[in-house]
Amino acid sequence: MDIVGTRMVSDGRTARQIFEDVMANPARKKFGFGRKLALVNVDFQQAYTRIDKFATAYETDPKQLDYANELARLARAKGMPVVWSRVAYMDNAHDAGVWGTRTDTPDSLQNIKYGSDRHAYDDRCDIQSGDLLFTKRMPSAFFETPLASYLTFHGVDTVVVTGGSTSGCVRATAVDALSHGYRTIVPIETCADKHESYHFANLTDLQLKYADVEPVQAVIEWLEAQPDA
């Protein structure tokens, strides 16, 4: 039988090496920026950012929040929406659905309660009064939240996704952004995960299918080139 497709490849490269090879390909095509972006910062809450307080927290680039804050400052200056999501559940966790049934420990997802320290945004986040803030229940920042209608009202055609985890809520939000018809961009340094394998494997998959995975400087430079609001 002639083989015209591809059997699964195992060539000894690490997830980081595969990502670097994909990014180095000069032929990689991009969705590119549109006319107006929204910055969607996913789950910069203490449960996932405060590695000094919570076992569920993780850090990849130590300047992650600095970069997200810089993007937020620039987006506001250009009249473009800034959004912050986080996750929490009712005391009985019944709103966590099947996602909250796999484990039940103090660190489990469904035990992030409204108003708790784990629910609180990291105080390093530069959140301003004009930003949209909401609590979600599922991985994507689009699922059963006001995000889609908010972006429609603001005439957005491009979504920049930051936050964590790369393999979880960032990925889910980026896939949903594309599914809603948005050009989708994921700045590398603004995402974090628990293990570099998960991080780079998912950045690779996003780049190949669902988003433009770019250095954060590319987003900064695009924003700087736009007229002030």
C-alpha positions, 0 to 999 in steps of 0.5 A, a space after each residue: 500500500 502506498 502511503 500518502 499521509 503521515 504516520 505519527 512522528 517520533 523524532 527525539 526532539 523536545 517540545 521546546 525544540 519542535 516549537 523553535 523549529 516551527 517558529 523558525 520556518 520562514 514560510 509560516 503564514 499568519 492571520 495578522 492584525 486587523 483594525 482593532 484588538 482586544 486584550 484578553 488577560 486570562 486568569 491572572 488570579 492568585 491561585 495561578 500566579 502567586 507561587 509564594 502562596 499556592 501550590 496551584 500557581 506556576 511561573 514561566 517568564 518572571 516578567 509575564 505580568 509586566 508584559 501584560 500590564 504594558 499591553 494593557 496600558 498601550 491598548 487603553 491609550 489606543 482606545 482598545 478594550 482590556 479584559 480580565 477573567 478569573 475563575 471561582 465557584 459556589 460554596 457547594 461547587 455545583 456550578 463547576 459541573 463535571 470539570 469539578 469531579 475529578 479531584 476534591 482536595 483543598 487545591 482542586 479547581 472547584 474549591 476556588 470560592 468567590 471572594 477567596 484569596 485564590 479568586 483574587 486578582 494578583 495585586 501586580 495586575 494593572 487593572 483600571 476602572 474602564 476594563 471589563 472584569 468577570 468570573 468564568 466557570 469553564 476553561 474558555 473566557 468566551 463560554 457563558 460570559 459577556 465576552 463575545 457580545 462585548 467584543 462585538 459592541 466594540 467592533 473588535 476583529 483581533 483578540 490577543 490572549 495572555 495568561 495561564 495556563 498555556 495548555 488550559 484556559 489560554 488555549 481554550 480561549 484562543 480556540 474559541 476566539 478563532 471559532 468566533 471569527 477573530 484573528 487571534 494572537 498569543 504573545 509568547 512571554 505573556 503565557 505560563 504553564 506548569 511544565 515546559 513540555 505542556 507550554 511549548 507543545 500547546 504554543 506549537 499547536 496554537 501556531 500551527 492551527 489556531 493563532 499567531 504565536 508571536 513575541 510580545 514585542 510584535 504586539 507592542 510595536 503594532 499597538 505603538 504604531 496605532 493612533 491614540 484614542 
